Amino acid sequence: MLRTFLAFLVVVLSGVPAGWTAEESTDASANVVAALVADTSAVVPGRPFTAGLHLRMAPGWHTYWQNPGDSGLPVSITWKLPSGWKAGPLQWPLPQKHVEEIGITYGYADEVLLLTELTPPGDLPVGGPVTLEAEASWLACAKTCVPGRATVQIALPVGLTAEPAHVAQFSQARAQLPESGPPPFPLRWQPGDTETLIQMEKLPAESKLDYFPLEPATIHPELLPPHGVRLAFGQDKPAGIRGVLVLETAGVRKGWNIRYPVDPVATGATSSIPQSAASAVPSLTLPRALGFGFIGGFILNLMPCVLPVIALKIFGFLGQAGESRQRVFRTGLAFVGGIFAWFLGLAALIIAARTAGAQVTWAFQFQNPAFVLGMMLIVFVFALNLLGVFELWLPGSGKLVALSGREGYGGAFLHGMFATLLATPCTAPFLGSALAFAFTQNAPVTLAMFASIAAGMSFPYLLLTAQPGWMRFLPKPGLWMVRLKQAMGFLMLGTVVWLLGVLGAQSGVSGAVGAAWILLGIGAACWVFGTWVTPAAQGWHRLMALAAMAGLIVFGAMMAVRQSAPAAAGWEPWSLERVAALQKEKKAVFIDFTADWCLNCKYNERFVLETAPVREALRGFATLKADWTQGDPRITAELKRLGRAGVPVYVVIPAHGGAPQVLPELLTQRTVVDALERAKK
């Protein structure tokens, strides 16, 4: 109530004229100077960037954090953006604690950079500058408090490329943002009726701990030695607790957003990452967790990422129906062994990483783009095999259907590992609670939990191979198996699309397109293998086919590297005004009329314009890029004036007058270099 009254008082007194106190200057512009900065030199249509509200406080003055504490008002910013722009939430760096006569407050002294992510529209015209404006307000306090307000703005050019700006300033601000994940040390909650204790373990002895409350905002944290926090709330027990935990080691501060309870169903939280055994699954016992793990592992067989591979194993069981019972059972044991080997190996890896201090979760390997790419290639080749593009064979043994029931014990073992590998990105019902429990326990319990999941997943196969007679309930082999296998191939391609989306989210559009080039090269190589590397083919035919396969794979890899390579810098947006200004300066000009959807344009850029000889010949030229991706009417009119109906178009304007040269649509290095040399004369 006191803070509410003071905030109301500040708003009322904000109309008091300057000079209402004799002790401090009430000129807000003298106490706080506001400015708007951006982390980019230009705006690229559709590409998010970060803007920062920079507040510089006079000595002795401070502003306030999102929770100001016992008094004060938080800084606010209202964006006035052009149509189509989007602004994210305000990002607050770690505050400092101020002990004042009125109580404890949280805020910033000296200076602070408050960050906001801005996203321009994808159809933003390239060319002139765009002005971004915002209304900022704050309360600056020393011995007295003075409300302040300022209109801040920044003008940025709109271009196709941009360079980082204010790198040190933004890096320092981002380093002070609290992380959303759990802290890299054990964090235990001890809830009570009138207070909650937070205990940190395994911290360096010289570390300093602090806590800044968000919910409830009125909590007064009390630091307990050596590394604990008491949050006392009396009889008004809150439904949830949320705040920022700060650890200072050797003068470096780092913070984490933490909450209790962490169950999103109970609190509406956006994150359910377990922060301790007590907070994550306080009522889950070991027997119940093992049961959940078994049931979750069993249900994994029905998940979309596993079902296509499992269906193939059913084909193997059908093929084994006429074999001896001992062989069928031993093959099933090999398949089950592959499942257990993967799960226990994953558990061992998690335990080792956790011991080293890393934060790992289920499917953590899918956070690695290289692993995702490798998995995508394996699944893609598997899908092509199912679709009949190629078949595996060995001399003297005839055709072998990959991972069929007759592949031998080693093949069954690898099949079990592969099925489990695809299962890790899926979380079946009952498995979430079991995994949350497993990730917070000691090494033996973690191993037991993963073993229970493996047992659940392998149970139906072990049962079928132990009782081969039950296979009579499965459909009889026939043409339907071939059709179903092909259908499963398309399902596997769906998995490839999903993995491609994961890779795109990690590495951007260029990374996804590069991976697609690799898939194209490998797909063509598999087709060559299935067509010419056959048991009936002669030796030299096979050698030629293998050489062609290697060339196709290398081609795909080279295209991927070129796709991921950064574009050559130095291009500026085209406009008639810019061309006229350069001609007045007697500057030679090279103009590239292009579009993102134009394949010839991309070919010319990658293999001609961005090569070393052409870049060297372009020295001294002003290089302009006219991007026609969105159908700019100014570019359309210029293309008509040049006698062209589409792109690519390349124009060279000599430095000292003369007629412009319009180059062919398909470029060569020699064509461009010769034209540039003529323009220099």
URSULGI-V202749 format. One record per run of one state. SS is the DSSP state (H for helix, E for strand, - for the rest). FROM is the first residue (numbers start at 1). LEN is the number of residues. If there is no record, write none. Layout:
BEGIN
SS_FROM_LEN + SS_FROM_LEN
END
This chain:
BEGIN
-_1_1 + H_2_12 + -_14_14 + H_28_4 + E_32_7 + -_39_1 + E_40_1 + -_41_1 + E_42_2 + -_44_5 + E_49_9 + -_58_4 + E_62_8 + -_70_6 + E_76_5 + -_81_5 + E_86_2 + -_88_3 + E_91_1 + -_92_1 + E_93_1 + -_94_2 + E_96_5 + -_101_2 + E_103_7 + -_110_1 + E_111_9 + -_120_7 + E_127_15 + -_142_3 + E_145_14 + -_159_5 + E_164_1 + -_165_2 + H_167_9 + -_176_1 + E_177_1 + -_178_1 + E_179_1 + -_180_7 + E_187_5 + -_192_3 + E_195_6 + -_201_7 + E_208_8 + -_216_4 + E_220_5 + -_225_3 + E_228_5 + -_233_8 + E_241_9 + -_250_2 + E_252_9 + -_261_3 + H_264_4 + -_268_9 + H_277_4 + -_281_5 + H_286_15 + -_301_3 + H_304_17 + -_321_4 + H_325_31 + -_356_8 + H_364_4 + -_368_1 + H_369_18 + -_387_5 + E_392_3 + -_395_3 + E_398_3 + -_401_7 + H_408_16 + -_424_7 + H_431_8 + -_439_4 + H_443_24 + -_467_1 + H_468_6 + -_474_5 + H_479_54 + -_533_6 + H_539_26 + -_565_7 + E_572_2 + -_574_2 + H_576_9 + -_585_4 + E_589_6 + -_595_4 + H_599_11 + -_610_2 + H_612_6 + -_618_4 + E_622_6 + -_628_5 + H_633_9 + -_642_7 + E_649_5 + -_654_7 + E_661_3 + -_664_5 + H_669_12 + -_681_1
END
